[in-house]
Amino acid sequence: MEYRFETAYNQEALTVMAKALRKTVRKKRSRRSHILGTVVVILALMLTVPFGDKEFVLEFKTILTWLVAAILIFTLIFEDKINGYVARKRMLPGLDKSLVAFGPDSYNSETPLGKSEFKYDNIIALAETEKYFVFVFSQSHAQVYDKTSIAGGTMDEFRGFIKSVTGLEMQRV
């Protein structure tokens, strides 16, 4: 049986891909970054709030500290969207659509730029969201497949097929 997907690599797909990378292969590093960011924000707020008899003074240093804390909070909240945006800007023109056919030993991806063949043993993690399947290849490389475009079988059949050819469990992100 051959499964097929047609995927548009738009902002939504790249955001999902960034989230899957963060929740699978970047999990420890991401947790450390979030802890460090939270500590920095707390320290920034503690350093600008007056204690004891001190009076609050709005100075350039205070405004700059709050601005840095706000940027850090924004980055922590929207990191997947930011990473997806950067990935989209770095993507080569013509790679925004992909037709993929899964066979027993490998799968082929066709874009307007050309055709590529991928082996299943290069996949290091599998992830799934409501709308996408994500194949992770490294700390910074992944592929997404739009579930709404599946052909050749059901999503449950595809999950079983991918699990059998990769030996990996599908992680829900």
C-alpha positions as a Python dict, from the first residue, in 0.01 Angstrom:
ca = {
    (1, 'M'): (0, 0, 0),
    (2, 'E'): (129, 347, -86),
    (3, 'Y'): (39, 648, 128),
    (4, 'R'): (45, 996, -22),
    (5, 'F'): (41, 1344, 127),
    (6, 'E'): (30, 1690, -23),
    (7, 'T'): (163, 1955, 214),
    (8, 'A'): (195, 2333, 188),
    (9, 'Y'): (489, 2458, 394),
    (10, 'N'): (315, 2773, 515),
    (11, 'Q'): (350, 2958, 847),
    (12, 'E'): (116, 2716, 1026),
    (13, 'A'): (306, 2408, 909),
    (14, 'L'): (645, 2556, 996),
    (15, 'T'): (519, 2662, 1341),
    (16, 'V'): (403, 2304, 1403),
    (17, 'M'): (740, 2177, 1285),
    (18, 'A'): (921, 2413, 1526),
    (19, 'K'): (695, 2301, 1812),
    (20, 'A'): (760, 1935, 1735),
    (21, 'L'): (1137, 1993, 1733),
    (22, 'R'): (1112, 2178, 2066),
    (23, 'K'): (903, 1904, 2228),
    (24, 'T'): (1110, 1609, 2099),
    (25, 'V'): (1482, 1646, 2029),
    (26, 'R'): (1522, 1993, 2184),
    (27, 'K'): (1323, 1911, 2498),
    (28, 'K'): (1602, 1943, 2758),
    (29, 'R'): (1756, 2252, 2599),
    (30, 'S'): (1415, 2415, 2570),
    (31, 'R'): (1333, 2345, 2935),
    (32, 'R'): (1665, 2497, 3044),
    (33, 'S'): (1606, 2804, 2826),
    (34, 'H'): (1258, 2856, 2971),
    (35, 'I'): (1387, 2823, 3328),
    (36, 'L'): (1673, 3065, 3262),
    (37, 'G'): (1440, 3311, 3087),
    (38, 'T'): (1194, 3301, 3376),
    (39, 'V'): (1472, 3358, 3629),
    (40, 'V'): (1604, 3655, 3430),
    (41, 'V'): (1256, 3811, 3409),
    (42, 'I'): (1201, 3765, 3784),
    (43, 'L'): (1543, 3915, 3862),
    (44, 'A'): (1476, 4208, 3628),
    (45, 'L'): (1147, 4283, 3802),
    (46, 'M'): (1300, 4242, 4149),
    (47, 'L'): (1584, 4481, 4064),
    (48, 'T'): (1345, 4753, 3952),
    (49, 'V'): (1091, 4731, 4234),
    (50, 'P'): (1183, 4946, 4534),
    (51, 'F'): (1220, 4772, 4872),
    (52, 'G'): (1201, 4924, 5218),
    (53, 'D'): (1227, 5302, 5236),
    (54, 'K'): (1329, 5342, 4873),
    (55, 'E'): (1104, 5544, 4648),
    (56, 'F'): (1019, 5430, 4296),
    (57, 'V'): (1204, 5630, 4032),
    (58, 'L'): (1140, 5582, 3664),
    (59, 'E'): (1483, 5604, 3503),
    (60, 'F'): (1631, 5498, 3174),
    (61, 'K'): (1780, 5186, 3340),
    (62, 'T'): (1437, 5082, 3470),
    (63, 'I'): (1269, 5129, 3133),
    (64, 'L'): (1549, 4939, 2958),
    (65, 'T'): (1525, 4653, 3208),
    (66, 'W'): (1148, 4627, 3161),
    (67, 'L'): (1188, 4641, 2784),
    (68, 'V'): (1437, 4352, 2791),
    (69, 'A'): (1207, 4154, 3023),
    (70, 'A'): (909, 4218, 2791),
    (71, 'I'): (1108, 4103, 2487),
    (72, 'L'): (1216, 3791, 2673),
    (73, 'I'): (858, 3712, 2779),
    (74, 'F'): (736, 3767, 2421),
    (75, 'T'): (1007, 3536, 2287),
    (76, 'L'): (928, 3264, 2540),
    (77, 'I'): (556, 3276, 2461),
    (78, 'F'): (585, 3291, 2081),
    (79, 'E'): (908, 3096, 2023),
    (80, 'D'): (749, 2838, 1792),
    (81, 'K'): (592, 3107, 1573),
    (82, 'I'): (919, 3300, 1565),
    (83, 'N'): (1118, 2987, 1472),
    (84, 'G'): (859, 2901, 1205),
    (85, 'Y'): (884, 3253, 1063),
    (86, 'V'): (1264, 3236, 1050),
    (87, 'A'): (1246, 2893, 884),
    (88, 'R'): (1005, 3027, 622),
    (89, 'K'): (1235, 3319, 547),
    (90, 'R'): (1532, 3082, 508),
    (91, 'M'): (1340, 2835, 289),
    (92, 'L'): (1443, 2815, -74),
    (93, 'P'): (1184, 2944, -322),
    (94, 'G'): (991, 2653, -472),
    (95, 'L'): (996, 2436, -159),
    (96, 'D'): (665, 2562, -27),
    (97, 'K'): (466, 2264, -161),
    (98, 'S'): (548, 1897, -139),
    (99, 'L'): (392, 1577, -275),
    (100, 'V'): (514, 1273, -83),
    (101, 'A'): (463, 904, -160),
    (102, 'F'): (552, 646, 106),
    (103, 'G'): (676, 306, -9),
    (104, 'P'): (790, -2, 183),
    (105, 'D'): (1164, 88, 193),
    (106, 'S'): (1173, 464, 145),
    (107, 'Y'): (959, 761, 57),
    (108, 'N'): (983, 1013, -223),
    (109, 'S'): (917, 1384, -202),
    (110, 'E'): (844, 1593, -508),
    (111, 'T'): (862, 1972, -504),
    (112, 'P'): (871, 2222, -791),
    (113, 'L'): (1252, 2212, -757),
    (114, 'G'): (1291, 1837, -794),
    (115, 'K'): (1252, 1492, -645),
    (116, 'S'): (1419, 1349, -334),
    (117, 'E'): (1426, 1004, -182),
    (118, 'F'): (1444, 956, 195),
    (119, 'K'): (1522, 641, 392),
    (120, 'Y'): (1321, 565, 705),
    (121, 'D'): (1630, 497, 916),
    (122, 'N'): (1723, 870, 901),
    (123, 'I'): (1416, 960, 1109),
    (124, 'I'): (1505, 1003, 1478),
    (125, 'A'): (1161, 1101, 1615),
    (126, 'L'): (797, 1100, 1508),
    (127, 'A'): (545, 1357, 1629),
    (128, 'E'): (181, 1425, 1566),
    (129, 'T'): (-52, 1721, 1614),
    (130, 'E'): (-419, 1766, 1533),
    (131, 'K'): (-344, 1852, 1172),
    (132, 'Y'): (8, 1726, 1095),
    (133, 'F'): (249, 1434, 1118),
    (134, 'V'): (609, 1548, 1179),
    (135, 'F'): (926, 1351, 1100),
    (136, 'V'): (1232, 1477, 1289),
    (137, 'F'): (1578, 1422, 1138),
    (138, 'S'): (1803, 1633, 1363),
    (139, 'Q'): (1799, 1923, 1611),
    (140, 'S'): (1706, 2161, 1330),
    (141, 'H'): (1557, 1952, 1047),
    (142, 'A'): (1211, 1805, 1014),
    (143, 'Q'): (932, 1748, 764),
    (144, 'V'): (557, 1791, 812),
    (145, 'Y'): (271, 1611, 642),
    (146, 'D'): (-81, 1750, 629),
    (147, 'K'): (-327, 1489, 760),
    (148, 'T'): (-617, 1632, 560),
    (149, 'S'): (-447, 1533, 235),
    (150, 'I'): (-377, 1167, 318),
    (151, 'A'): (-448, 921, 36),
    (152, 'G'): (-398, 546, 20),
    (153, 'G'): (-527, 462, 366),
    (154, 'T'): (-647, 594, 698),
    (155, 'M'): (-446, 787, 955),
    (156, 'D'): (-449, 486, 1191),
    (157, 'E'): (-312, 263, 914),
    (158, 'F'): (-43, 520, 837),
    (159, 'R'): (56, 542, 1206),
    (160, 'G'): (93, 163, 1215),
    (161, 'F'): (291, 161, 891),
    (162, 'I'): (533, 434, 1006),
    (163, 'K'): (580, 265, 1342),
    (164, 'S'): (663, -65, 1170),
    (165, 'V'): (917, 82, 923),
    (166, 'T'): (1091, 317, 1170),
    (167, 'G'): (1053, 131, 1500),
    (168, 'L'): (963, 464, 1664),
    (169, 'E'): (659, 565, 1865),
    (170, 'M'): (448, 860, 1752),
    (171, 'Q'): (465, 1138, 2014),
    (172, 'R'): (165, 1368, 2060),
    (173, 'V'): (269, 1735, 2076),
}
